[in-house]
Amino acid sequence: MSMPRILLTNNHLHDFAGSEMVTLELAEEFLARKWDVEVYTHLLDLPISAEFERLSASASVRVFDDPEDFVPGQYDLVWIHHSVLPPSLIERLTEDSGRTRVVWHHMAALPNIEAALFPDIEAAIADRISSVSSRTRDLLIEYGLPDDRSFILPNPVPRTFLEPAKTRPGTDLQTILIISNHPPDELLEAAELIRLQGIAVRRIGGSTPERVTPDSFEGVDAVVTIGKSVQYALCLGIPVYNYDHFGGNGWIEETNFEQERISNFSGRSTFRQISAEQITEEVRSGFSQAREFAQARIDRHRDAFGVVGHLDQLLGSLEADTGANTTSLSTAQALRWKTHLHLQRQNTRGLYWERNQRLALEAALEDLRARCRNLEEENTTLREQNDALQERLLSLEHSRALRVGQAALRPLRWARRMIQDRKE
């Protein structure tokens, strides 16, 4: 009996962030369910490409980042992110949908590639239109999406976070983990203030990319982060201070949990931005209550966010739904979609190239600045040495020993002149 087959799509796969982690973890979950997995993207690069290479080396996974290399197969499920689909598969959909089940997932409602850019196409081919939160779903419906096929899929937490935690957060706040690719200045300043109070602060993200796993939280008493990492921590029973570049509402607890959940723990429920001193004070004063909340609700959080239960429900509903969506795309819809995706691919790769060029220039500039600083330090050292020698020489010139020596040499110089005069 052949294994079921899924195609996952995502606009880009390069960082350990956002949609890329959702795509990677979905691939791992479907592999755990004994599915063949194919992945299509406009851009594939390190560091996350190494994770897909690892999967490809040991399991039935293939990843494509060039439409010319992609040959569409027969799929039991097509899972779409960012409105991305290979052009050759779009063409097939103009002839016959092949009764392939389609899940079209939105991880935000921001006016970019996450938005419902093609509501008529989604309505035509999607069996389920899933959203990361109820707020996202409500905003997307305003684009014209049908509500009768909507499904909430909160950033799914993989199986590894649903197992018993190796350690529990301490009753005293001794170690904090900050997970952020773009921490604001006030958060970085707060981290230094917290260190000065004797609390260890660790960081993941930014210039040193690292995949967040359950091991990342070992020995951690609290986490400062937003988004998907909030759910990672809560499923391990670790309290979370919700704050990043959008601001945030502070400690996740009973009074604000639902409000933050609706906005996907992004910090956008209030956009509250406070000073480094305020962050430091809140982190210290609210830890105990946040810890009690996180520990008391581990099982509820795992039920709410765990990928296993959500996928069981989604796949079960698709299997029970005998009225598969078999609508074919019109030629005009397919042309509009393919044209947009061509531009989206060019834009994604162009912006990524520009980003890498900028990062390379910034690194070269920083290297030049470091060399200049080294030269300045060397020049400063040389000047200090020269000044010291000059001072020593001046001291010698005015010393009693020099005067005595000069006086002792006067007869010798007089005798030498006498001898020289006689020779002449």
QUIRA-V296604 format. One record per residue. N is the residue number from 0. PHI is phi in radians with two decimals (NA if undefined). PSI is psi as a letter, one per 30 degrees, with the letter a starting at -180 (999 if undefined). D_LAST is the distance of its C-alpha to the last C-alpha in Angstrom with 1 decimal. Layout:
BEGIN
n: {N;N}
phi: {PHI;PHI}
psi: {PSI;PSI}
d_last: {D_LAST;D_LAST}
END
This chain:
BEGIN
n: {0;1;2;3;4;5;6;7;8;9;10;11;12;13;14;15;16;17;18;19;20;21;22;23;24;25;26;27;28;29;30;31;32;33;34;35;36;37;38;39;40;41;42;43;44;45;46;47;48;49;50;51;52;53;54;55;56;57;58;59;60;61;62;63;64;65;66;67;68;69;70;71;72;73;74;75;76;77;78;79;80;81;82;83;84;85;86;87;88;89;90;91;92;93;94;95;96;97;98;99;100;101;102;103;104;105;106;107;108;109;110;111;112;113;114;115;116;117;118;119;120;121;122;123;124;125;126;127;128;129;130;131;132;133;134;135;136;137;138;139;140;141;142;143;144;145;146;147;148;149;150;151;152;153;154;155;156;157;158;159;160;161;162;163;164;165;166;167;168;169;170;171;172;173;174;175;176;177;178;179;180;181;182;183;184;185;186;187;188;189;190;191;192;193;194;195;196;197;198;199;200;201;202;203;204;205;206;207;208;209;210;211;212;213;214;215;216;217;218;219;220;221;222;223;224;225;226;227;228;229;230;231;232;233;234;235;236;237;238;239;240;241;242;243;244;245;246;247;248;249;250;251;252;253;254;255;256;257;258;259;260;261;262;263;264;265;266;267;268;269;270;271;272;273;274;275;276;277;278;279;280;281;282;283;284;285;286;287;288;289;290;291;292;293;294;295;296;297;298;299;300;301;302;303;304;305;306;307;308;309;310;311;312;313;314;315;316;317;318;319;320;321;322;323;324;325;326;327;328;329;330;331;332;333;334;335;336;337;338;339;340;341;342;343;344;345;346;347;348;349;350;351;352;353;354;355;356;357;358;359;360;361;362;363;364;365;366;367;368;369;370;371;372;373;374;375;376;377;378;379;380;381;382;383;384;385;386;387;388;389;390;391;392;393;394;395;396;397;398;399;400;401;402;403;404;405;406;407;408;409;410;411;412;413;414;415;416;417;418;419;420;421;422;423}
phi: {NA;-1.30;-1.36;-1.09;-2.27;-2.21;-1.96;-1.84;-2.18;-2.70;-1.02;-2.56;-2.45;-2.53;-1.81;-1.47;-2.70;0.71;-1.08;-1.12;-1.21;-1.06;-1.12;-1.08;-1.23;-1.14;-1.03;-1.13;-1.18;-1.18;-1.10;-1.09;-1.59;1.22;-1.79;-1.36;-2.17;-2.08;-2.27;-2.17;-2.59;-1.42;-2.67;-2.21;-2.80;-1.20;-1.57;-1.26;-1.03;-1.12;-1.18;-1.23;-1.11;-1.07;-1.14;-1.12;-1.27;-2.14;-2.64;-1.50;-2.35;-2.30;-2.13;-2.15;-2.22;-2.33;-1.07;-1.23;-1.53;-1.49;-2.01;-1.15;-1.88;-1.71;-1.99;-1.43;-2.69;-2.00;-2.06;-1.86;-2.03;1.04;1.10;-1.58;-2.66;-1.04;-0.95;-1.14;-1.33;-1.08;-1.06;-1.08;-1.22;-1.35;-1.64;-2.94;-1.21;1.15;1.00;-1.28;-1.25;-2.24;-1.92;-1.93;-1.85;-2.06;-1.71;-2.98;-2.07;-1.13;-1.33;-2.56;-1.17;-1.39;-1.23;-1.45;-1.25;-2.27;-1.05;-1.18;-1.27;-1.02;-1.12;-1.33;-2.05;-1.48;-1.41;-2.39;-1.98;-1.76;-2.33;-1.27;-2.74;-1.15;-1.14;-1.07;-1.02;-1.11;-1.21;-1.25;-1.06;-1.12;-1.33;1.95;-1.31;-1.24;-1.53;-1.29;-2.00;-1.35;-2.64;-1.61;-2.21;-1.10;-0.56;-1.20;-1.63;-1.19;-0.95;-1.08;-1.56;-1.76;-1.60;-0.95;-1.18;-1.19;-2.37;-1.89;-1.08;-1.20;-1.29;-1.88;-1.40;-2.01;-2.41;-2.04;-1.96;-1.78;-2.00;-2.89;-1.60;-2.63;-1.18;-1.28;-1.02;-1.14;-1.28;-1.14;-1.15;-1.10;-1.05;-1.21;-1.12;-1.14;-1.07;-1.12;-1.60;1.53;-1.78;-1.27;-2.21;-1.95;-2.31;-2.27;2.02;1.39;-1.29;-2.13;-1.10;-2.67;-1.27;-1.47;-2.24;-0.98;-1.11;-1.10;-1.72;-1.13;1.35;-1.72;-1.68;-2.77;-2.21;-1.95;-2.98;-2.40;1.17;-1.06;-1.15;-1.05;-1.22;-0.93;-1.13;-1.11;-1.22;-1.74;1.38;-1.76;-1.15;-2.18;-1.72;-1.52;-2.82;-2.86;-1.21;-1.52;1.56;2.84;-1.71;1.51;-1.06;-1.37;-2.63;-0.98;-1.26;-2.18;-0.99;-1.13;-1.06;-1.27;-1.09;-1.04;-1.69;1.10;0.93;-1.52;1.57;-1.59;-1.19;-2.24;0.96;-1.22;-2.11;-2.28;-1.38;-1.06;-1.15;-1.18;-1.03;-1.05;-1.12;-1.15;-1.04;-1.25;-1.40;-1.79;-1.09;-1.03;-1.17;-1.15;-1.14;-1.05;-1.10;-1.11;-1.22;-1.26;-2.02;-0.96;-1.10;-1.14;-1.20;-1.16;-1.17;-1.26;-2.01;-1.10;-1.15;-1.06;-1.10;-1.15;-1.23;-0.98;-1.15;-1.14;-1.14;-1.12;-1.19;-1.17;-1.18;-1.33;-1.44;-1.38;-1.62;-1.02;-1.34;-1.95;-1.12;-1.57;-1.33;-1.35;-1.05;-1.15;-1.09;-1.10;-1.12;-1.09;-1.15;-1.15;-1.10;-1.06;-1.14;-1.09;-1.18;-1.12;-1.11;-1.05;-1.13;-1.07;-1.23;-1.16;-1.13;-1.18;-1.10;-1.10;-1.07;-1.14;-1.10;-1.11;-1.09;-1.14;-1.16;-1.12;-1.16;-1.15;-1.14;-1.14;-1.11;-1.12;-1.08;-1.11;-1.12;-1.11;-1.09;-1.11;-1.12;-1.09;-1.12;-1.13;-1.11;-1.07;-1.09;-1.11;-1.11;-1.11;-1.14;-1.11;-1.08;-1.14;-1.15;-1.08;-1.13;-1.16;-1.11;-1.09;-1.13;-1.16;-1.10;-1.83;-1.45;-1.15;-1.06;-1.16;-1.14;-1.11;-1.10;-1.10;-1.11;-1.19;-1.52;-1.09;-1.04;-1.14;-1.16;-1.17;-1.11;-1.12;-1.18;-1.08;-1.11;-1.13;-1.12;-1.14;-1.14;-1.32}
psi: {k;l;k;l;k;k;k;k;k;k;e;l;j;e;l;i;l;b;f;e;e;e;e;e;e;e;e;e;e;e;e;f;g;h;k;k;k;k;k;k;l;f;k;k;l;l;f;f;f;e;e;e;e;e;e;e;f;g;l;i;k;k;k;k;g;k;f;f;f;k;j;k;a;k;k;f;k;k;j;k;k;g;g;k;k;k;e;e;e;e;e;e;f;f;e;k;f;g;g;k;k;k;k;j;k;k;g;l;g;l;i;b;f;f;l;i;f;i;e;e;e;e;f;e;f;k;e;k;j;l;l;f;l;e;e;e;e;e;e;e;f;f;f;g;k;k;f;f;g;l;k;k;i;k;j;k;k;l;e;f;f;g;l;k;k;e;l;k;k;l;f;k;j;e;k;k;k;k;j;k;f;i;k;l;e;f;e;e;e;e;e;e;e;e;e;f;g;g;k;k;k;l;k;k;l;b;f;i;k;k;k;k;l;e;f;f;g;k;g;k;f;l;k;j;a;l;b;e;f;e;e;e;e;e;f;g;g;k;k;k;j;j;k;b;f;f;a;l;g;b;k;k;a;e;f;g;e;e;e;e;e;e;g;h;h;f;f;g;e;f;g;k;k;l;l;e;e;e;e;e;e;e;e;e;f;g;e;e;e;e;e;e;e;e;e;f;g;e;e;e;e;e;e;e;f;k;e;e;e;e;e;e;e;e;e;e;e;e;e;f;j;f;i;k;j;g;k;l;k;l;e;e;e;e;e;e;e;e;e;e;e;e;e;e;e;e;e;e;e;e;e;e;e;e;e;e;e;e;e;e;e;e;e;e;e;e;e;e;e;e;e;e;e;e;e;e;e;e;e;e;e;e;e;e;e;e;e;e;e;e;e;e;e;e;e;e;f;g;l;e;e;e;e;e;e;e;e;f;f;e;e;e;e;e;e;e;e;e;e;e;e;e;e;999}
d_last: {121.7;118.7;116.4;116.6;113.7;111.8;109.3;106.9;104.8;101.9;99.6;96.4;95.4;91.7;91.2;92.9;94.7;98.0;100.2;98.0;98.9;102.5;102.6;100.9;103.2;106.3;105.3;104.9;108.3;110.1;108.6;109.9;113.3;113.1;112.6;110.6;107.9;106.2;103.7;102.7;99.8;97.7;94.4;93.6;90.2;88.5;88.8;92.6;93.1;92.0;95.1;97.4;95.7;96.5;100.1;100.3;99.1;101.8;104.7;106.6;104.2;102.9;100.6;100.3;97.9;98.7;102.1;101.9;101.8;104.6;108.1;110.7;113.1;116.2;115.5;117.6;115.4;112.8;110.7;108.8;105.9;104.3;107.0;105.3;107.3;106.4;107.6;109.7;111.6;112.2;113.8;116.0;117.2;118.5;120.9;122.0;120.5;121.7;122.9;119.4;118.9;116.2;114.4;112.3;110.0;108.1;105.4;105.0;106.4;103.1;103.1;101.2;102.1;104.1;106.6;110.0;108.9;112.0;114.9;117.5;115.9;115.6;119.2;120.2;118.6;117.7;120.2;118.1;115.6;113.7;111.4;108.9;110.7;113.8;111.6;110.1;113.6;114.9;112.0;112.4;116.2;115.3;113.9;117.4;117.4;120.8;121.2;123.8;121.3;118.6;117.2;114.6;112.0;109.4;106.0;107.4;105.8;105.6;107.4;104.3;104.3;108.0;107.6;107.3;103.8;101.6;100.6;101.9;99.7;98.9;100.6;97.2;94.9;91.9;91.0;91.4;91.2;90.3;91.6;90.4;88.8;88.1;87.8;87.4;84.6;86.8;87.9;84.3;83.4;86.5;85.5;82.3;84.2;86.7;83.9;82.5;86.0;85.7;87.8;86.5;86.5;86.6;86.6;88.1;87.6;85.1;82.0;83.1;86.6;89.0;92.7;94.6;96.8;98.6;95.7;93.5;95.6;95.4;94.3;94.5;96.3;96.4;95.5;94.2;95.2;97.7;100.1;100.9;98.7;100.9;103.8;101.8;101.0;104.5;106.1;103.9;104.9;101.4;101.3;99.7;97.9;98.6;95.5;93.2;92.1;95.5;95.5;98.4;101.0;99.4;101.2;104.0;107.1;110.8;110.7;108.5;109.1;111.6;109.7;106.5;108.4;110.0;106.5;105.4;103.1;100.6;99.8;101.6;104.7;103.0;99.5;98.5;94.8;93.4;90.0;88.0;89.0;92.7;92.5;90.9;93.5;96.4;95.1;95.0;98.2;100.5;99.6;102.5;105.2;103.8;103.6;107.3;108.3;106.4;107.7;111.3;111.5;109.9;113.1;114.0;110.6;110.9;114.3;113.1;109.9;110.4;110.4;113.1;115.8;115.0;114.9;118.1;119.8;118.4;119.2;122.6;123.5;122.5;124.7;127.6;127.3;129.5;129.0;125.6;124.0;124.4;123.7;121.7;119.0;119.6;117.4;116.1;115.2;113.4;111.4;110.4;109.3;107.4;105.6;104.6;103.3;101.3;99.5;99.2;97.6;95.1;94.3;93.9;91.6;89.6;89.1;88.2;85.5;84.2;84.1;82.2;79.7;79.3;78.8;76.3;74.4;74.6;73.3;70.4;69.6;69.8;67.4;65.0;65.3;64.7;61.5;60.3;61.1;59.1;56.1;56.4;56.5;53.5;51.6;52.7;51.5;48.1;47.9;48.9;46.3;43.6;44.8;44.8;41.2;40.1;42.0;40.5;36.9;37.8;39.3;36.2;34.0;36.2;36.9;36.3;34.9;32.1;31.4;31.4;29.1;26.6;26.8;26.2;23.0;21.4;20.2;18.7;16.8;15.7;14.5;12.6;10.7;10.1;8.9;6.5;5.2;5.4;3.8;0.0}
END
